[in-house]
Amino acid sequence: MPESKKTFYVTTPIYYPSGDLHIGHTYTTVAADTLTRFKKQQGYDAYMLTGTDEHGQKIQKLAEAAGVTPKAYVDKTVAKIKDLWKLMNINYSQFIRTTDEEHVKSVQKIFKRFYEQGDIYKGTYEGWYCTPCESFWTETQLVDGKCPDCGRPVEKAHEEAYFFKMSKYADRLLQYIEDHPGFIQPESRKNEMINNFIKPGLQDLCVSRTSFNWGIPVDFDPGHVVYVWIDALSNYITALGYLNDKPQLMDKYWPADLHLVGKDIIRFHTIYWPIMLMALDLPLPKTVYGHGWILLKGGKMSKSVGNVVDPVELAEKYGVDPLRYHVLKEMKYGSDGVYNEDLLVANINSDLANDLGNLLSRTIAMTVKYFGGVIPETQLAGDHDDDLKQTAKDAIDEYAAYMDKLDFSRALQAIWKLIGRANKYIDETEPWVLGKDDSQKDRLAAVLYNLTETLRIVSVLIAPAIPETAEKMSAILNLTPDLQTWDSIQTFGQYPAGTQVKKCAPLYPRIDVKQYEKERAEKEKAQKAKAQKAKKAKQKAEPQTPGVITIDDFGKVKMRVAEVLSCEKHPDADKLLVFQLDFGDEKRQIVSGIAKWYKPEELVGKKVIACTNLKPIKLRGVDSNGMILSAEKDGALRVLTVDGDMPAGSEVG
């Protein structure tokens, strides 16, 4: 019997098909695909799962607004998601949908088991709910009364629901995390989960809903549907045939080697999901890695917020491999990445066109020019050869180590270090000089062989990240399948002398930066005009209520805390007082008509609130730069003052 391969099971989150996916989702899936390809190179039986999380109140509302059923709504969006992954060259093993019949059966059985063994109980949920994020929040978790994740308004929820007793497993989970240091990665995420959630005490988790019906029915209690996390998280095992009739892969692939998720959902994967697995008496995944966000100016990219970057548009404009390379390079391990199209263009021109593309073009062109495209077997070693070979060996080792650590950015840097060394090797050996001297033909052959072998190694190393580029290079170098394997690059010098290389066009044509900048400026101008037009149309469409202002109107008013340094009667007006105010970073004079209610000395030392962006005026010949706020009723007036230690200059809003 042949020896069975080692297995590697990696998952992405299942994405919510409320709209088109953005470049942040693309990073997660490209990273998982890259790792899967790498493990297959190394001889693993690697299995990648991705899919869609299709239930919930938000989907139901969107479907109702579109005049279609929820299933019809998600079918259309899921088709676009699959098209995106096909475009991005994602080679997943299985695509699971939470509307799949087998998944539904498994979730119902899991929910019933939790109930029968006393892990869940019926109660009433009362609190705040964010529909776009499908998340419950307590009063203290809200930020300015809004969802702390997306910043949108929340709704008061009051409904009958089932709850999972999270606290029952809290000690066991904490012990597991402490005993398995690699379970939550990076380390900062682990500390956050322990200190912010587990140690303060886990609250029981709402696991069913009765206020909508687009979900998996609780078969023993009509009116309840299974809430998102038992439904969604279970996909990682239902896809492997757990409690259903799909091919039985649990024994082969579970526990998962890696759940790759964004940091915003790591809490659900490192607290809720492990506790559910403990309740099912199943082993926990080996590692949950919470990567950072891809940020734009203004913060996190989010479908809910609406500030997304379309990967389809970028892939069609710049190519799939350049986009894959860019997102992998720019997302540093454990940190947020910043999306910037200028940087994407720079990476294409510098790394792909200049460094890699020129190395390939120069090597092939010289091989064709001096040897007709076939490097002779007779070669002469010389200076710099050993250093190039050692750099290749180090690059392979570094690349593999960083890939295993999920540090895709540094893994690519290791490859480009080798590419840089090869370009330097050309400058050091000067093959164009060797080509002019017939006595140096053997040395020239060795130089071009070493460059060609380096390119072969590079083509194998880049294959997981940018597979189309690797295929092009393999074709140009005329590599047989056995020369494209991981094992084949462990020893330098496997490229057969006498192999015919093929003339090639530039691997990556340079992008005209001036033309790009011109197009970008035109696009930004058009987007700005479109946004202004939409804003005016919205304002025009909104009913105008007399005396009502918009939040934009209110935002124009600037108010700050000021300390009264002195207050005197106006020299020419009995009703006016002249104030000298300290705003922390400046001092101002303001004249106020409150002499009827205050003696000048009564307000000295008080902290008042003043409007600071009124147009300065003269009141009876005295300059006034602002207005002190006060309240008046039934002939009585009081100046608005500030209690506590609020410093002068603090903004009021």
Salt bridges, closest charged atoms under 4 A:
ASP20 OD1 - LYS80 NZ 2.84
ASP33 OD2 - ARG37 NE 2.80
ASP33 OD2 - ARG324 NH2 2.77
ASP45 OD2 - LYS252 NZ 2.94
GLU54 OE2 - ARG97 NE 2.57
ASP75 OD1 - LYS71 NZ 2.86
ASP75 OD1 - ARG97 NH2 2.51
GLU101 OE2 - LYS105 NZ 3.55
GLU102 OE2 - LYS105 NZ 3.88
ASP119 OD1 - LYS168 NZ 2.81
GLU126 OE1 - HIS158 ND1 3.37
GLU155 OE2 - LYS61 NZ 3.36
GLU159 OE2 - ARG209 NH2 2.87
GLU160 OE1 - LYS122 NZ 3.82
GLU160 OE1 - HIS224 NE2 2.80
GLU187 OE2 - LYS190 NZ 3.04
ASP221 OD2 - LYS122 NZ 2.82
ASP221 OD2 - HIS224 NE2 3.75
ASP231 OD2 - HIS55 ND1 2.67
ASP231 OD1 - HIS103 NE2 2.79
ASP257 OD1 - LYS286 NZ 3.06
ASP264 OD2 - LYS300 NZ 3.34
GLU313 OE2 - LYS523 NZ 2.90
ASP336 OD1 - LYS263 NZ 2.99
GLU341 OE2 - LYS317 NZ 3.12
ASP342 OD1 - ARG520 NH1 2.54
ASP351 OD2 - LYS329 NZ 2.73
ASP385 OD2 - ARG443 NH1 2.83
ASP387 OD2 - ARG421 NE 2.60
ASP397 OD2 - LYS393 NZ 3.19
GLU398 OE1 - LYS417 NZ 3.25
ASP404 OD1 - LYS39 NZ 2.91
ASP407 OD2 - ARG410 NH1 2.78
ASP427 OD1 - ARG362 NH2 3.64
GLU428 OE1 - HIS384 ND1 3.42
GLU428 OE1 - ARG421 NH2 3.02
GLU453 OE1 - ARG456 NE 2.76
ASP552 OD2 - LYS535 NZ 3.77
ASP553 OD1 - LYS556 NZ 3.94
ASP585 OD1 - ARG560 NH2 2.89
GLU586 OE2 - ARG560 NH1 3.51
GLU586 OE2 - ARG588 NE 3.31
ASP623 OD1 - LYS618 NZ 2.73
